[in-house]
Amino acid sequence: MAIGSLSLAVISRESADVSTSRKEYGLAVEMTENRQGTVKMVVDYDELGSLLSSLDYLARIDYNVTIQSTFVASYTTKSGLRIGAFTSQRHGAIQFFLQDRSVNSARILITPAQLAQFQTLIEQARKSLDKLRAPA
């Protein structure tokens, strides 16, 4: 998915430990902003439920979340992928962002529609992983 100067890819991942034959599943989320270096973060399969719940929450967030004049609500994966919503004033649109917290990068602003697209990519990747994990 291309978001202005941001390129975002969500890739289903399966890896195997050859010494134990144990398989691990998850996603690779790759972000490239302004044609600069690509940041790749892995999200474990076990985190996908809470990630999707958080994306759903953020998509529905409104000013009733707090009586404060400003807020930041976010979810951060173990690898540092941060997705959030914030406002700097009580009026106007709530803004959404992606961020690599592992290196404390700047927030990359995305629209509500782009947040929904990202959620769809995560859901599709989870379905793909569910098929891989199903008993043969």
C-alpha positions in Angstrom: 0.0 0.0 0.0 1.4 3.4 -0.9 0.5 6.3 1.4 1.8 9.5 -0.1 5.5 9.3 0.5 5.1 6.2 2.6 5.3 2.7 1.2 3.9 0.1 3.5 3.9 -3.7 3.1 2.5 -6.4 5.3 3.9 -9.9 4.6 2.9 -13.2 6.2 5.9 -15.0 7.6 6.6 -18.6 8.6 10.0 -19.6 9.9 11.3 -22.9 11.1 14.0 -23.8 13.6 15.8 -26.7 11.8 17.2 -28.1 15.0 13.8 -28.5 16.6 11.5 -28.4 13.6 9.4 -25.8 15.5 7.7 -23.3 13.3 7.0 -19.7 14.2 4.5 -17.4 12.5 4.0 -13.7 12.3 4.0 -10.7 10.0 6.7 -8.5 8.6 5.6 -4.9 8.4 7.9 -2.8 6.1 7.7 1.0 6.0 9.7 3.1 3.7 9.2 6.9 3.9 10.4 9.4 1.4 12.4 6.8 -0.5 14.7 6.5 2.4 15.7 3.3 4.2 13.2 0.6 4.9 12.2 -0.2 8.4 11.1 -3.8 8.9 9.4 -4.9 12.1 8.1 -8.4 12.9 4.8 -8.9 14.7 4.4 -12.3 16.3 1.2 -14.3 15.5 0.3 -14.2 19.2 0.1 -10.3 19.0 -2.2 -10.2 16.1 -5.4 -10.4 18.1 -4.5 -7.5 20.3 -3.2 -5.5 17.3 -6.4 -6.0 15.4 -8.5 -5.1 18.5 -6.4 -1.9 19.0 -6.8 -0.9 15.3 -10.5 -1.4 15.7 -10.5 0.8 18.8 -8.4 3.5 17.2 -10.7 3.5 14.1 -13.7 4.3 16.4 -12.0 6.7 18.8 -13.6 10.0 19.4 -13.3 13.0 21.8 -15.4 11.1 24.5 -12.3 9.0 25.3 -11.3 11.7 27.8 -12.3 15.0 29.2 -8.8 16.3 28.6 -8.3 18.8 25.8 -5.7 16.6 24.1 -5.0 12.9 24.0 -2.8 10.2 22.5 -4.0 6.6 22.3 -1.7 4.0 20.9 -0.7 0.4 20.7 2.9 -0.8 20.4 4.0 -4.2 19.4 7.0 -6.0 21.0 9.1 -5.1 17.9 8.3 -1.4 18.3 5.6 -0.9 15.7 3.4 1.9 17.1 0.0 2.8 15.8 -1.9 5.6 17.3 -4.4 8.4 17.3 -4.0 11.9 18.8 -5.3 15.4 18.9 -3.6 18.6 19.9 -6.9 20.4 20.5 -10.4 19.5 21.4 -11.8 20.5 18.0 -10.9 19.3 14.6 -10.0 16.0 13.2 -8.4 13.2 15.2 -5.1 12.3 13.5 -3.6 8.8 13.1 0.0 7.8 12.8 2.5 4.9 12.4 5.9 5.0 14.2 8.9 2.8 14.7 9.4 3.1 18.5 12.5 0.8 18.4 14.4 3.8 17.1 12.0 6.5 18.3 11.3 7.7 14.8 9.0 10.6 14.0 5.3 9.9 13.6 4.1 9.2 10.1 0.7 10.7 9.7 -2.0 8.6 7.9 -5.7 9.3 7.2 -8.6 7.3 8.7 -9.0 5.6 5.3 -5.3 4.6 5.3 -5.7 3.3 8.8 -8.6 1.1 7.6 -6.5 -0.1 4.7 -3.7 -1.1 7.1 -6.2 -2.9 9.3 -7.4 -4.8 6.2 -3.9 -5.8 5.3 -3.3 -7.1 8.8 -6.6 -9.1 8.7 -5.7 -10.6 5.3 -2.2 -11.6 6.5 -3.7 -13.2 9.6 -6.1 -15.3 7.5 -3.1 -16.4 5.4 -1.3 -17.4 8.6 -4.3 -19.2 9.9 -4.2 -21.4 6.8 -0.5 -22.1 7.3 -1.1 -23.0 10.9 -4.0 -25.3 10.2 -3.3 -29.0 10.6 -2.7 -30.8 7.3 
